[in-house]
Amino acid sequence: SQTETKIPLGNKFVVQEILVSNKKIVNKSFADIQLFASYDATATRIRRSGIDIISKANTKIKLGDKITIACPETNIKQVPIKTWKPWNPVAI
């Protein structure tokens, strides 16, 4: 069945892939860190060891995961998934 609910995205909404580097959240779930309740953020996908995983509230976060996050632009830096330093992958 189709839903009629519309999600207002506006121009201040971002989708960003974030590399997990915050050791404090490793082995915690998205529910544990209250991703949606605290940051109005949704994890849409996890890339772990080259495999895409569907994110669920009880999915445990691992160091090195690449998590696609959708949230208001003003909240993205507050999401505790990463220790916020620039990440620039180097092509080898």
N, C-alpha and C positions, 0 to 999 in steps of 0.2 A: 504494500500500500504506500501511497505517496503522501508526504506531509506538506502542509501549507505554511509551515513555520519558516520564516526567513531570518537569516542571521545577518545583522547589520555589520558590515566589515569596515566601511569608512576608509579614509585614506591614511589613518594613523594605526592601521593594523598590519603586523608583519608576520612573515613566515620565515624562520631562520633555522639552518642546520647548526647544531651546537655539539662540539666534541666534549664528552664528559671528562673533566679533569679535577673535579672537586671530590677528594677522597672521603669527605664527610657524608656524602650521599650514596656511596657505593654500597650495594646490597640492600638498599632501601627501595621501596616501591614508590610509584607516583602518588599513591594515596598517602604514604608515610610523609612525603615532603609537601603534601597538600598543594600540588601544582595548580589545579584549577581554583580551589577555594581561596588560596592566598595570592595568586598572581594572575588570575583570569586567563590562564594559559592551558593549552591542550597539546599533548605530545601526539603527533599524528603518525609517526613512524620511528622505528629504531633500526639503525644499521649496525650489526654486530658481526665482526669477522667476515664482512662481505655478504652477509645474509640479511635481508629485510625481515623485520619482525613487527607484527602488529602490536601497538602499545595498548595495554589495558591497565586499569587502576592497580592491579596486583603484580604487574611486571617489575621484576627486580632490575635495578640500574647497575651496569657494570662499567668499570673504568675503561675508557677508550670507545664506548658506544658513541655513535653519532645520532643524536636525537633531533628530529624535526619538530620544532615548537612553533605554534601559532598563538599570538597574543597581542595585546595592545603594545604599540611601540614604547610607550612610557614604562612598561613593566619588564621588557626583555632583559635589561641589565640586572634586574632583581632576582630573576629565576636562578636558583642555587645550583644549577647543573654544572656550571663551569666556574673556575677561578678566572675571572675576567681579565685575561691578558691576550694580546693578539695571537691568533693561530694562523700561520701561513704555511700550508703544506708545500713541500719542496718536491718537484718532479724529478725523478731519478731515471 
